[in-house]
Amino acid sequence: MPSAEVDLVGHDWGCILTARVASVRPDLVRTWAGGNGPISSRYVWHPLAKLWQDPVEGEWFMAALDPTSFAKDLVDGFDAPVEPVEEMVRHVDDTMKDSVLRLYRSAVTMGAEWEPALSKVTAPSLVFWGARDPACPVEFGHELGEALHATRVLTLDSNHWTVLERPAKVAAALEAHWAQGTGR
């Protein structure tokens, strides 16, 4: 059996997917940390996700997507820092658009399907969450922390992009988490 040598960290979909890995293969994970990615049967997808999940509306949205306008919406609506958003939208091509649509359409019932397995996570867990996230309310961060028996739930004065808005606080919490989780 492999030894757990991996410290997983994820944000948004990274949070969701790494928590899934930690729940189905706990033997591979030394520590887990994540934020702003709800895994809950109670979570109702945000309006943009619902639009992307619709086979007709999602295709129309992506066909009409203007990267500059999309970047402005992310900055204005989610307090996302301008420079990383501008860099990100430069990579929104047809492959990325198709990937986003497929991902969201595959996850309509993900919360209900994946939530029960969270109890199988054995790695020390840290949850970090932006208190002002309009897409993923902070209550889901606390719920995730409870489901994982997290050693800490860190609520940050930020919007959705915690790792971009509060990098020093997230980094300090991660370093403390890794030190505690590995006995270093």
Buried (B, 14 or more C-beta within 10 A) or exposed (E): EEEBEBBBBBBBBBBBBBBBBBBEEBEBBBBBBBBBBBBBEEBEBBEBBBBBBBEEEBBEBBEEBEBEEBBBBBBEEBBBEEEBBBEBBEEBEEEBBEEBBEBBBEBEEBBEEBBEBBEEBBBBBBBBBBEBBEBBBBEBBBBBBEBBEBBBBBBBEBBBBBBBBBEEBBEEBBEBBBEBBEEE
